[in-house]
Amino acid sequence: MKKIVIAITGASGIIYGIRLVEELLRTSEVYLVVTDNAKTVARYEGVQKKLIELVKRVKTYSEHDLDCTIASSSFNQDAMVIAPCSMKTLAGIASGYSENLVLRVAENTLRLKRPLILVIRETPLNTIHILNMLKVSLAGAIVLPASPAFYNKPNSIDDIINFIVGKVLDILGIHHELYKKWQTY
């Protein structure tokens, strides 16, 4: 069973992190970090109740819990996913500034050469954002913009969410049936 740390930060798209954790709970040991800004955005996006229910089902940490087990590089998680990943969090990772638990675990993940997937959720991007994505990519992170495909002919917002979550699971090597794979028609 894989040990995966999921962080939900204060970018729009909190549902990506929620859905990802729901899917991972079927196959993996999940450790969740929820930032203060994520809680605020969850209220605005109407997913606060879903987030509260999720927190009841999984070991959850605050961004301020810097003395917890997962903050140590000896924790040995298999991967970390930040979904959604705010531009503030991206900038912290790109700068090596580990002021909170999300940034500390991301730093350890990169240092140990384990998969770090950043589901960025911002548009448009400015030059600083793009340079920060380049920096984290050069450091070994995988930048996965929340840019859905339409070849699978989504019929609902859930289909669009499932496509992005499915792409994360693909990178993690976890089988799923969340979206229809590309086929020539």
C-alpha positions in Angstrom: 0.0 0.0 0.0 1.4 3.4 -1.1 1.8 6.2 1.5 0.8 9.4 -0.2 0.7 12.9 1.2 -2.0 15.2 -0.2 -2.0 18.9 0.4 -5.0 21.1 -0.4 -4.0 24.7 -0.7 -5.9 27.9 -1.2 -6.2 28.0 -5.0 -9.6 27.6 -6.7 -10.4 24.0 -7.4 -10.6 22.5 -3.8 -12.8 19.7 -5.3 -9.7 18.3 -7.1 -8.0 17.6 -3.8 -11.2 16.2 -2.3 -11.9 13.9 -5.2 -8.3 12.8 -5.3 -8.3 11.8 -1.6 -11.6 9.9 -2.1 -10.1 7.9 -4.9 -6.8 7.3 -3.2 -8.5 6.0 0.0 -9.4 2.9 -2.1 -5.8 1.9 -2.7 -3.4 4.0 -0.5 -2.6 5.2 2.9 -3.4 8.9 2.8 -2.1 11.8 4.9 -3.8 15.1 4.3 -2.6 18.7 4.9 -5.3 21.4 4.6 -4.2 25.0 4.6 -6.1 27.8 6.3 -6.7 29.4 2.8 -8.0 26.1 1.5 -10.7 26.2 4.2 -11.7 29.7 3.2 -11.8 28.9 -0.5 -13.8 25.7 0.2 -16.5 27.9 1.7 -16.6 30.2 -1.4 -16.7 27.2 -3.8 -19.5 25.4 -1.8 -17.5 22.3 -0.9 -16.9 23.1 2.8 -19.2 20.2 3.9 -17.4 17.8 1.6 -14.0 18.9 3.0 -15.3 18.5 6.6 -16.5 15.0 5.9 -13.2 14.1 4.2 -11.2 15.3 7.2 -13.2 12.8 9.4 -12.0 9.9 7.2 -8.3 10.5 6.9 -5.4 11.6 9.1 -5.3 15.3 8.6 -2.8 18.0 9.5 -2.8 21.8 9.6 -0.2 23.7 7.7 1.1 24.8 11.1 1.9 21.3 12.3 5.7 21.5 11.7 6.5 19.1 14.5 4.4 16.2 13.1 5.7 12.9 11.7 5.2 13.7 8.0 7.4 16.8 8.4 10.5 14.6 8.7 12.4 13.2 5.7 12.4 9.9 7.6 8.7 9.6 7.1 9.3 8.0 3.7 6.1 8.7 1.8 5.9 7.3 -1.7 4.7 10.6 -3.3 3.1 13.9 -2.6 0.4 15.7 -4.5 -0.7 19.3 -4.0 -4.2 19.7 -5.5 -4.9 22.4 -6.0 -1.5 24.1 -5.8 -1.7 27.9 -5.3 0.8 30.2 -6.9 1.9 31.1 -3.3 2.7 27.4 -2.6 4.4 27.1 -6.0 6.6 30.1 -5.2 7.5 28.7 -1.8 8.6 25.4 -3.3 10.5 27.1 -6.2 12.4 29.2 -3.6 13.1 26.5 -1.1 11.1 28.4 1.5 9.6 25.8 3.8 7.7 27.9 6.2 4.8 25.6 6.6 4.0 21.8 6.6 3.0 21.8 2.9 6.3 23.4 1.8 8.4 21.2 4.2 6.9 17.9 2.9 7.3 19.1 -0.6 11.0 20.0 0.1 11.6 16.5 1.6 9.8 14.9 -1.4 12.1 16.6 -3.8 15.2 15.9 -1.7 14.4 12.2 -1.6 13.7 12.1 -5.4 10.1 11.0 -4.9 7.2 12.1 -7.1 5.9 15.6 -6.3 2.8 16.5 -8.4 1.6 20.1 -8.4 -1.9 20.5 -9.8 -1.7 24.2 -10.5 -4.9 26.2 -10.8 -4.4 29.7 -12.1 -5.1 31.5 -15.3 -3.7 33.5 -16.9 -0.1 32.8 -15.9 2.4 35.6 -15.6 6.2 35.3 -16.2 7.0 34.7 -12.6 4.5 31.8 -12.4 6.0 30.2 -15.5 9.6 30.6 -14.2 8.5 29.1 -10.9 7.0 26.1 -12.7 10.3 25.8 -14.6 12.3 25.8 -11.4 10.2 23.1 -9.7 10.2 21.0 -12.8 14.0 21.2 -13.0 14.1 20.2 -9.3 12.0 17.1 -10.2 8.4 18.1 -9.6 5.7 17.3 -12.1 3.6 20.3 -13.0 0.1 19.2 -13.9 -2.1 22.1 -14.8 -5.8 21.6 -14.1 -6.5 21.8 -17.9 -9.2 19.3 -18.8 -9.4 17.5 -22.1 -12.5 17.4 -24.2 -11.8 14.3 -26.4 -13.5 12.2 -23.8 -16.7 14.2 -24.3 -17.4 15.2 -20.7 -21.1 15.5 -19.8 -20.7 17.1 -16.4 -18.4 19.0 -14.1 -17.7 15.7 -12.4 -16.4 14.3 -15.7 -14.0 17.3 -16.0 -12.8 16.8 -12.3 -12.4 13.1 -12.9 -10.2 13.7 -15.9 -7.7 15.8 -13.9 -7.8 13.4 -10.9 -7.3 10.5 -13.3 -4.2 12.1 -14.7 -2.7 12.4 -11.2 -3.5 8.7 -10.6 -1.9 7.8 -14.0 1.3 9.5 -12.8 1.1 7.6 -9.5 0.7 4.3 -11.3 -2.8 3.7 -9.7 -5.4 2.0 -11.9 -8.7 3.8 -12.3 -11.6 4.2 -14.6 -12.3 7.9 -14.0 -12.1 8.9 -17.7 -12.1 7.3 -21.1 -8.6 7.1 -22.4 -7.7 8.6 -25.8 -8.9 6.5 -28.8 -9.0 7.1 -32.5 -12.5 7.3 -33.5 
